[in-house]
Amino acid sequence: MLLVIDWGDVVYQLITLVVLIGIPALIVYFIVSSRRNRKSIEEINRKLDHLESRK
């Protein structure tokens, strides 16, 4: 039996898989990144407040 592969369907399925995995991964990445940035900003603010209180 001859197996015929429709490459258009294969490409479509791969793109769909990447999109279905990629969108939630990007959302999680942005949430984690924003939390990390917020913690860094809070640490900088604490250091600045400490420096200002020493004057």
Protein Blocks (a to p, Z undefined) as FASTA:
>chain_A
ZZdddfklmmmmmmmmmmmmmmmmmmmmmmmmmmmmmmmmmmmmmmmmmmmmmZZ
